[in-house]
Amino acid sequence: MTTATVERDDYDNPWKQILEHYFAPFLAFFFPTAYADIDWERGYTFLDTELQQITRDARLTRRHVDKLVKVWKKSGQETWLLIHIEIQSQDEAGFPERMFIYYYRIYDRYHLPIESLAILADETVGWRPTEFATPVVWETALTFRFRSVKLLDYLPWDALEASSNPFATVVMAHLKTQETRHDPEGRLQWKLALVRRLYERGMERDDILRLFHFLDWLLWLPDELTIRFWETLQAYEEEHHMTYVTSIERLGIEKGLQQGLQQGLQQGLQQGVQQERRYLIQRQLTRRCGALPPEITAQLEQLTMAQLEQLADALLDFTGLADLEAWLQAAQ
């Protein structure tokens, strides 16, 4: 069991969601200088439509976690933050150039001050890009600098555990997902420990649920360990009289298990996990698009699990119900 590979480490979706929920804590944790210079009383705006227009024709072959956010500095200046989270297992030579491409496309279109920030979530200790430079021909050259931070730098573990910032939990989950890629049993124990930590720190119910969704999506477990996880978590919640997670999230699993009792435990478990995933994706769609019409809900019920996973990625760029309707039409 301990030598098996835990498949489907999907980092992108949970990072995008948690960044939207906790944007101010994100900056406070990773970029405190920028955080201190922002006028938070004026609020901030995610510029998803503007970023889509920039990247749609950028001819970049991979999807990454990118966010464009409008903020106001304390000086009164409007500033756009281009946030890029690079999530891959090894360094990439083209990454600094991609940061520059994003920067100049945004500047060329809008002519506003832009600050480029990068999170390096890879596992290569020595890879720390901070600039892109063009070669000098005779007199002309260009150097583009950006700020990057490395998740590996946020160790030791004790400092993360002591932090009350939600992104301490995010970093711990990400690092343990990488560390336990070939250790399902170890991942189960860390997932339980990190979820218990949410309760032990006395977080509000909504924060517990949001961070739980991040942990649950990132620290994916094989089917047989998923049952053990939910059973252990249910016992813990009942012991502490705080059934925040299991009272809601186990409904999908239990429904699938009940439907599959006549077909054997393994098939019932698979149905339960699928039902849970379908339920979570529909909740995310409701937050993005508002109340879903019955005909849309019926279409969602007909999607395969492969299509649902594709939808889970696409929905993060939706701005309303029209985007969902267009996606469903294309998926037919």
C-alpha positions in Angstrom: 0.0 0.0 0.0 2.7 2.5 0.9 4.5 2.1 -2.4 1.4 2.7 -4.6 1.0 5.9 -6.5 -1.8 8.3 -5.6 -3.3 9.4 -8.9 -5.1 12.6 -10.0 -3.2 15.3 -8.1 -5.2 18.2 -9.5 -3.8 21.4 -8.0 -5.2 24.1 -10.4 -8.9 24.2 -9.5 -8.6 24.3 -5.7 -5.9 27.0 -5.9 -8.1 29.2 -8.0 -11.0 28.9 -5.7 -9.1 29.5 -2.5 -7.3 32.5 -3.9 -10.7 34.1 -4.7 -12.0 33.4 -1.2 -9.0 34.7 0.6 -7.3 37.3 -1.6 -6.3 39.7 1.2 -4.8 36.9 3.4 -3.1 35.6 0.3 -1.2 38.8 -0.2 -0.5 39.2 3.5 1.0 35.7 3.6 3.1 35.7 0.4 3.6 39.4 -0.5 3.3 41.5 2.8 4.9 44.6 1.2 2.2 44.8 -1.4 -0.5 44.0 1.2 0.6 46.9 3.4 0.5 49.4 0.5 -3.1 48.6 -0.6 -6.1 50.6 0.4 -8.3 47.8 1.4 -11.2 50.1 2.2 -11.6 50.7 -1.5 -12.0 47.0 -2.1 -10.7 45.0 -5.1 -12.1 43.5 -8.3 -11.2 40.2 -10.1 -10.8 41.0 -13.7 -11.6 37.5 -15.1 -13.1 38.9 -18.4 -10.1 41.1 -19.1 -7.6 38.3 -18.4 -9.6 35.9 -20.7 -9.3 38.5 -23.5 -5.6 38.7 -23.0 -4.8 35.0 -22.8 -7.3 33.6 -25.3 -5.0 34.2 -28.3 -1.7 34.1 -26.4 -0.9 30.7 -27.9 0.3 29.3 -24.6 0.0 25.5 -24.6 -0.6 25.0 -20.9 -3.2 26.2 -18.5 -1.9 27.7 -15.2 -3.5 29.4 -12.2 -3.7 33.0 -13.2 -5.6 35.9 -11.7 -5.8 39.6 -12.6 -7.0 41.8 -9.8 -7.6 45.6 -9.6 -6.6 47.2 -6.4 -5.9 50.7 -5.2 -2.7 51.8 -3.5 -2.8 54.0 -0.5 -1.5 56.8 -2.7 -4.7 56.6 -4.7 -3.2 55.0 -7.8 -5.1 52.2 -9.5 -2.9 49.2 -9.9 -3.5 45.8 -11.5 -2.0 42.7 -9.9 -1.1 39.8 -12.3 -0.9 36.7 -10.1 0.5 33.6 -11.5 0.8 30.3 -9.6 3.2 27.9 -11.4 2.3 24.3 -10.4 4.5 21.7 -11.9 7.0 19.1 -10.8 10.0 20.6 -12.4 11.4 23.9 -13.7 10.5 25.3 -17.1 12.8 27.4 -19.1 10.0 29.3 -20.8 8.3 30.5 -17.6 10.0 33.9 -17.3 9.1 34.6 -20.9 5.5 33.7 -20.3 5.3 36.1 -17.4 6.6 38.8 -19.7 4.1 37.9 -22.4 1.2 38.2 -20.0 2.6 41.6 -18.7 3.1 43.2 -22.1 -0.3 42.1 -23.4 -2.1 43.5 -20.5 -0.1 46.8 -20.6 -0.5 47.1 -24.4 -4.3 46.8 -24.1 -5.0 48.8 -20.9 -1.9 51.0 -20.2 -2.2 50.7 -16.4 0.4 50.1 -13.8 0.9 46.3 -13.4 2.6 44.3 -10.7 3.5 40.7 -11.6 3.6 38.2 -8.7 4.5 34.5 -9.0 4.1 31.6 -6.7 6.5 28.7 -7.5 4.8 25.6 -6.2 7.2 23.1 -7.9 9.6 20.8 -6.1 12.9 22.0 -7.6 14.8 23.8 -4.8 17.2 25.7 -7.0 14.7 27.0 -9.6 13.9 30.6 -8.7 13.2 32.8 -11.8 12.7 36.5 -11.2 13.3 38.1 -14.6 13.2 37.8 -18.4 15.8 39.5 -20.6 16.2 39.8 -24.3 19.7 39.5 -25.9 21.5 42.7 -26.7 21.9 43.3 -30.5 23.7 46.7 -30.6 22.1 49.1 -28.1 18.6 47.7 -27.6 17.8 45.3 -24.8 14.9 44.6 -22.3 14.9 43.3 -18.8 11.6 42.4 -17.2 11.6 41.7 -13.4 8.9 40.1 -11.4 8.5 39.0 -7.8 8.4 35.3 -7.1 8.1 33.3 -3.9 8.8 29.6 -3.4 6.4 27.4 -1.4 9.4 25.3 -0.2 10.7 28.3 1.6 7.8 28.3 4.0 9.2 25.5 6.0 9.9 24.6 8.9 6.6 23.0 9.6 6.3 24.5 13.1 6.0 28.0 11.7 3.2 27.0 9.3 1.3 25.2 12.1 1.6 28.3 14.3 0.2 30.7 11.7 -3.5 31.7 11.7 -3.5 32.7 8.1 -5.6 30.4 5.9 -2.7 30.1 3.4 -0.6 28.4 6.0 -3.1 25.5 5.7 -3.0 25.9 1.9 0.8 25.6 1.8 0.8 22.6 4.2 -1.8 20.8 2.1 0.2 21.5 -1.1 3.5 20.3 0.3 2.0 17.1 1.7 0.2 16.4 -1.5 3.6 16.4 -3.2 5.3 14.5 -0.4 2.8 11.7 -0.3 2.4 11.2 -4.1 3.6 7.6 -3.6 2.3 7.0 -0.1 -1.5 6.7 0.1 -1.5 5.7 3.7 0.7 8.6 4.7 -1.6 10.9 2.7 -4.6 9.6 4.6 -3.0 10.4 7.9 -1.9 13.9 6.8 -5.3 14.7 5.4 -7.0 13.7 8.7 -4.4 15.7 10.7 -4.9 18.9 8.6 -8.7 18.7 8.8 -8.5 18.2 12.6 -6.3 21.3 12.7 -9.1 23.4 11.2 -11.3 22.5 14.1 -8.6 22.8 16.7 -7.7 26.4 15.7 -11.3 27.4 16.4 -12.1 28.6 12.9 -15.6 29.7 11.8 -17.8 27.1 10.2 -17.6 28.7 6.7 -13.8 28.9 6.9 -13.6 25.2 7.9 -15.8 24.2 5.0 -13.9 26.3 2.4 -10.5 25.0 3.6 -11.9 21.5 3.8 -12.9 21.6 0.2 -9.4 22.7 -0.7 -7.9 19.8 1.4 -10.3 17.3 0.1 -9.7 18.1 -3.6 -6.0 18.4 -3.3 -5.3 15.4 -1.0 -7.1 12.9 -3.2 -7.3 9.3 -1.9 -7.9 6.0 -3.6 -11.4 4.6 -3.1 -10.6 2.2 -0.2 -8.9 4.9 1.8 -11.8 7.4 1.1 -14.1 5.2 3.2 -11.6 5.2 6.1 -11.2 8.9 5.9 -14.9 9.6 6.1 -15.4 7.1 8.9 -12.6 8.5 11.0 -13.7 12.1 10.4 -17.3 11.3 11.3 -16.2 9.8 14.6 -14.0 12.9 15.3 -16.8 15.3 14.6 -19.3 13.4 16.7 -16.8 13.3 19.6 -16.3 17.0 19.5 -20.0 17.9 18.7 -19.0 19.8 15.5 -20.4 17.9 12.5 -19.7 20.7 10.1 -18.2 18.7 7.3 -19.7 15.2 7.5 -23.3 16.4 8.0 -23.2 18.0 4.6 -20.5 16.4 2.5 -21.2 12.7 3.4 -24.7 13.0 2.0 -23.5 12.4 -1.6 -21.3 9.4 -0.6 -24.1 7.9 1.5 -26.6 8.2 -1.3 -24.2 6.5 -3.7 -23.5 3.7 -1.2 -27.1 3.1 -0.6 -27.8 2.8 -4.3 -24.9 0.4 -4.7 -25.6 -2.0 -1.8 -26.9 -4.6 -4.1 -23.9 -4.3 -6.4 -21.1 -4.7 -3.9 -19.1 -2.4 -1.7 -16.5 -1.3 -4.3 -19.1 -0.3 -6.9 -21.2 1.4 -4.2 -18.1 3.4 -3.1 -17.4 4.5 -6.6 -20.9 5.7 -7.0 -20.7 7.5 -3.8 -17.5 9.3 -4.7 -19.0 10.3 -8.0 -22.1 11.6 -6.4 -20.0 13.7 -4.0 -18.0 15.2 -6.9 -21.2 15.9 -8.8 -22.7 17.6 -5.8 -19.6 19.8 -5.2 -19.4 20.9 -8.8 -23.1 21.9 -8.8 -22.5 24.0 -5.7 -19.6 25.7 -7.4 -21.7 26.4 -10.4 -24.4 27.9 -8.3 -21.9 30.3 -6.7 -20.7 31.3 -10.2 -23.9 31.4 -12.2 -26.7 31.8 -9.6 -29.7 29.5 -9.3 -29.6 26.9 -12.0 -32.8 26.4 -14.1 -34.3 22.8 -13.9 -33.4 22.1 -17.5 -29.7 23.0 -16.8 -29.7 20.8 -13.7 -31.1 17.9 -15.8 -28.3 18.4 -18.4 -25.7 18.3 -15.6 -27.1 15.0 -14.3 -26.4 13.4 -17.8 -22.8 14.4 -17.9 -20.2 11.6 -17.5 -17.5 11.9 -14.7 -14.9 12.8 -17.3 -17.1 15.6 -18.6 -17.7 16.8 -15.0 -14.0 17.0 -14.4 -13.6 19.1 -17.5 -16.5 21.3 -16.4 -14.9 21.7 -12.9 -11.9 23.3 -14.7 -13.9 25.4 -17.1 -16.3 26.8 -14.6 -13.6 28.8 -12.9 -13.6 31.1 -15.9 -17.4 31.5 -16.1 -18.9 34.9 -15.4 -22.6 33.9 -15.6 -25.2 31.4 -16.7 -24.5 32.1 -20.4 -21.0 30.7 -20.1 -22.4 27.5 -18.6 -25.1 27.2 -21.3 -22.4 27.6 -24.0 -20.2 25.0 -22.4 -23.0 22.5 -22.2 -24.0 23.1 -25.8 -20.3 22.5 -26.9 -20.1 19.3 -24.8 -23.1 17.7 -26.6 
